[in-house]
Amino acid sequence: MLKVAMLSTGEEVLHGDIQDTNAAWLSSLFFEQGYPLTKRSTAGDNRQVLRDEILMLALNSDVLIVNGGLGPTSDDLSAEVAAEAAEQQLTLFPDWLEKMKARFAQRNLVMSDSNIKQAMLPEHATLLDNPVGTACGFKVEIHSCLCYFTPGVPSEFQKMISEQVLPDLNRQFPDVSDLACHRLYTLGSSESVLEDLLQQVELPDEYQLGFRAYLPFIEVKLFGPAGQDNEMYRLMEEIFTHVSEWTVSIDQPMLAQLSQVMHESGKTLAIAEQSTRGWLVDWLFSDDAIFEQCGSSWVLSPKVSEKMSAQDPVSAVLALASATKEKSETELALVTGEFREDGFTLALSSSEGEWAQQLKFKRDYRADERKILIGTIAADMLLRYLSSKPVFGKYSSTLSEKQIYIPATSL
């Protein structure tokens, strides 16, 4: 098996000042392209630590991706340390120097002398072009390991990996086969429950299941050889039968699935929010198709909520849903009610009837997490309704305290 490692550099990454989004992006991309990472590491801007880490990873890997440390400042050490580790002289690459000067001249700027450092590379390195920045990348062999040094700016890094590093890897390792990946997006279950349910699925040797958990979803990912569509679809159907209760979408995020069924239904939607404070509208309206089918939306202030607090919470959210639909003259209204003592209410009003539920969190969540969970469960009610499923779902993060359905004939 090909051993592929990644080293992220920089004090800001090591100490958590910024999230290492480059590592997460590369891990996902390389897995799907048939180059799964076997090791990920982080080192700060210390010459000895950086040199030792590069040497250790190079000795134990076939491919090493080093990210960051190619800038013009004194703490950008990657090129110098690479030259030391490869036992090569640091040499000026005049072609890259001229390209940098031309790029500065195009912007009517004078290149600083400090930028010359970015054209100093190990003498036998192969330059990797950077069409959008001043930090070129380079490839150099260290202890028989192919080492690719890349810029830390995410847009530059992703472009270099996609357009130069991956094609070069495919040339160097032609026997590596691409992987196909299909995803089920689940809501409401726990990772352990999903894994237990899927223990019953027998996968062929070349197939693998993976899980990715992030609030409020868990992705179930099936990886297998590209080009085996029939077998992949058969396995996906089997997996779906075990986790269908929790699945909100397949091969596209929940929001995209909701957008699709909203478009197919042609129904218009109004939204009123209390506990989610605008999060739900912001999320839903980020999709152009949903935005086009929406009427009015409101975020109720605490003063307005106080006037409703004397009412039964479920009665209050039902009344708000009905009034929102009527005033907006839409076919649907979705409402998040007030958050009270760890509990919250949701309601959906339609021409067929109205649904409301009162739920309580099983544990404490931060305010921003509560908004995400409440808003997503509300959206799940809408998605279930439009998909002709039972409107009330089950969620491992909450306890159901009350559910009400009022058919249109009783309104």
N, C-alpha and C positions, 0 to 999 in steps of 0.2 A: 504493500500500500504506500502511495506517495505521501510523504510527511511534509505538511505545509504549516508554517508558523507565521505569526504576525507580531511585530514589536511596535507599540505605540510609544512615542517619545514626548517629553515636555513636562515641566513641573505642573502646569495648569491641568494636564490630564491626570497625572499621578495623584495630585491632591484633591481632585474632584471639583476644581473651579469651573471646568467645562465637562460636559458629557462626551464620552468617546463614541460619537455616532458613526465615525469612520469604521471602527472595529465591528460594530453591529452590522453595518451595511455590507462590509466585505465578507463577514462570516456567512451571511445569508446568500450573497451572490455566488461565492466560491462553492458553497455546498451544492447549489443548484447546477453549477457548471462542472461538477465532478471533481472539485478540488477542496474537499472539506478540511477545515483547519484542525490540526492536531494539537496546537499550542497557541495561546495568546498571552502576551506579556506586556508590561508597561515599565518604562524607566524614565527617570527625571533627567535634567540637563547636567549630569555629572559625567565627565569624560571617562573615568575609570569604570564606573558602573555601566555606562552605555557600551563601552568596549567589551567588557566581560559578558554582558548579556548577548551582544551580537555574536561573539565567538561561541558561546554556549549553544545558542539557537542554530547557528550555522553548522556546528559539529553534529547536531542531532536532527537536522532537517534536510530535505531536498530542495525546498523553496522557502525563502524568507521574504516577507513584505515588511519593510521598515517605513513607518509613517511619521512625518514631521521632522523638524530640525534642519530644514534646507533654506531658511531665511538668511537675511544679511547681517543679523546681530550676533554679538559675542556668544550668546547662549545657544546658537544654532550650530550644533557640533556633528551632525550626521555624516557629512561628506569627509570631514577630517578623520573621524573615528573609523569610517569605512576604509579609508586609505591605510590607516594603521593596521586594522584587522586583516586586510587583504595583502599587507606587506608591499604596498605600492606607494609611489610618490604622489603627492597632491599636485596636480598639473592644471594650468590654465587651458580651458577649451575656448579658443578664440571665436569659433562660430557662434557659441551661445552668448559670449560677451557682446558681439556685434548685434545679435538679435535683441538683446536687452537694450542696448543703446538706441536702436531703431525704434523700439517700442516706446521708450521714454520720449524720443524726439517727436513721434506721432502725437503725443499728448502735450507737446510744447513744454516738456520738462527736461531738466538736466539730471542725468543719472548720478547718484551719489557714489563716491569711491567705495563705500561699504558694500554696494551691490556687486562689485567685482568678485567678492567672495563666492557668490552664487554660480560663478563660472569655473570655480576651482573644484575639480573632481579627481578621483583616483585615475592614474594615468591610463589604465587599460579598461576603463569603464565604457559602457555603451550608453550614450545619452538618450533619454526619454523626453520627447518634446512636451512643453507645456504651452499650449496656444493661448491660454487665458491668464497666465501669471508670469512672474519673473523667476520662480524657483523651478528649474528643470529637474526632472528625475533622472535616475541612472541605474543601470544594471551592472553588477560586478560579481565575480565568483569568489567566494570565501570558503576554503576547505571543501571544495566540490559542491557547495550549495549555491544555487542561483539566488542572489540577493537583489531585490528591487527596492530602491530608495525613492520615496514618493512625498509630495508636498502635503502639509497638514490641512490646508484649506479644503473643506469638503467638496466643493464644486470642482476644484482642480484635481483632487485625488480621484474622484469618481470618474472623471473624464479620462484621466491617464490609465486607470485600471481597466476601464471598459474598452478603450480604443488602442491601447498599446501593450499593457501587461498581459491581459487575457489572450489576445491573439498570439503573443510570443510564447506563452505557456502551451497553447495548443500546438504550436510548431515544435516545441521542445519535447512534448509528451503526447504524441499523436494517438496513443492507445487509450488515453483517458476518455471515457465516454460521458456525455452529458446526462444529467438527471432531470427527470420530469418531476414536478411538484404540484400536487393538488391540495386544496385547503378546505376544511369545514370550520366555519366560524361559529363558536358556541357561546351561549349566554345563560348564566344561571347555575351552572354546575361547577364543581370543583375539579381540579386537575386529577386528584386521586380517584374520584368517582369515574371520570372518563377513562382513565387508564385501566381501572378494574373492568369496566364494561368492554373495553377493547382487547382484553386478554384473550377473549374467545376467538379473535380473528387470527387465522393462521396465515402468515405472510411468507411468500417465496423468499429464498435466500437473498435476492438482489433488492428486496423492498424493505423499507424502514419507516416506522412511525416516529413523528416528533411532535412535541407540544410547545406552544409559545403562549405564556400567560401574561396578560397586561390588562389592567382595570378598564372595562369590566368583562373583557372577552378572554376566551382561551381558544387558540387556533389548534386544530388537529391537522397535522401535515403528513401526507403520504408521499414519500420519495421512492422513485423507481427508475429503471432505465428508460431513457427517451425512446420513442418509437413503438412502445408496446401498449398502444392505446386501449385495446380490448381488455387486456389483463388489468390495466390501471382502472378503467371504468368499473370492471367487475368488483375489484377490491373496494373502490369508493362506495359502491352500492351496499356492499356488505358492512362497511364501517358505518354508513349512514343509518342502516337499520338498527344499530346498537345505540346510537346517540341522537336519533332524530328528535327526541323530546327537547333537546337543548340546542339544536342547530338552527341558526337564524339565517345563514346564507352559505353558499358553496362557491368557492373560487372568486369571490368578490366580497368586500366588507359589507357589514350590515347596512350602512348608509346607502351604498350603491344598490343593494337589493330593495331597500325601501323606495328609493327613487324609481326603480324599474316598475314595481307594483303600483306606485302612485300614478305613474304615467299611463300604465295599462288601464287603471280604473277611471282615469279622467276626473276624479273627484277633487274638489277644492277643500282647503284646510285652513282653519284659524287656530291660533295658539294663545293660551293665557298661562302665565307662570307666576308662581309664588316661591316655592322652595328652591327651584333651579335658577332663579334670578337672571334669566336671559341665556343661560347655557344651552338650553334645548333649541331655542330659535337660532342661536349662533351656529350650532352644529348642523341642524337641518337645512338652514339657508345657505350653508357652504356648498350645497349641491344645487346647481342651476335649475335642474328640472323640478325639484321640490319647491324651490323659491318661486318659480313661475306659477305654480298651482296653489300658492298660499294667499289668503286674504289678510285680514288684520292680525296683528299679534300684540300682546300686552305683557308687560312685567308689572305686577301689582306691588306697590310700595308697602312697607310695614303699616302705614297709617290706614290704607285700604284693608289690609289683612286684619287689623284690629277690629274693624267693624263686623267682620265675619267670624271672629274667634268665639263668640258666644254660641254659635250654631254647632250642631253635631258635625264633625269634620267631613264625613262622607256626604251628608246632606248639603254641606256648603260647597264641596267640590262638584257635586252633581249640578247644583244650581248655577255655578260659575260656567260649567261646560255648556249647559243649555243656553245661557245668556250670551256666551261668546259666539256660539254657532248662529244664534238668531241675529245678533247685532252685526256680525260680519257677513251674513247672508251666504255662508259657505255650506257645503254638504257635510263637513266633518269639523269637529272641534276637539282639540287635545289639551288637557289641563293638568298642571302639577299644582297640587294644593299646598297648604301651609305645612311647615315642618314643626311638629310638636313632640317634645319628650322622646326623641329618637324615632318617632313615627311620622309617616307622611301619607298623603292621599293622592290618587290619580284618577282621572276620568276621561272617557271618550264618549262623545255624543255623535250620533249618526241618524239617518232617516229610519233605520231599522230599530233603533232603541239606544239606550245609554248604559254604559258600564262604569262602575266605580269600585275602587279597592283601597283598603287601608292596610299598610304594611309597616313593619317595625324592623329596624336593623338588629342583627344578632350581636354585633360588636360596635365599638366606636370607630368612626371614620372622620377624617379631616373634612372641613367644610367643602373644599374643592372636590374631594372624592365623593361626598354625598351628592353633590350636584350631578356628577357624571353618572352615578348609579341610578339616581331617581330619574334623570332625563332619559337614560337608555331604556329603563324599564317602561317608561311612558311610550317611547318610540316602539318598543316591542309590542305593546298593546295595539298600536296602530298597524304595525306590520302583520300581526296575527289576524286582525280584523280584515285587512285587505287581502290576505292569503286564505281566507275562509277557514281559519283555525280557531280553536277556543281562545277568546281574548285574554283570559287570565293564565299566565304562565307560572312556573315554579322557579324560585331563585334561592340559591344556597346562602346568600348574604342576608336574607330577610325572613321574617315570620309573617304569614298572612293572618290578619286579624279580622278582616271583614271584606266580603265581596258582594256586590249587588248588580243585578242586571234588570233593567226596566224595559220591556218591549215597547215599541212605538204605540201599540194599541192601548197601553196603560198610561201614556203621557198626557 
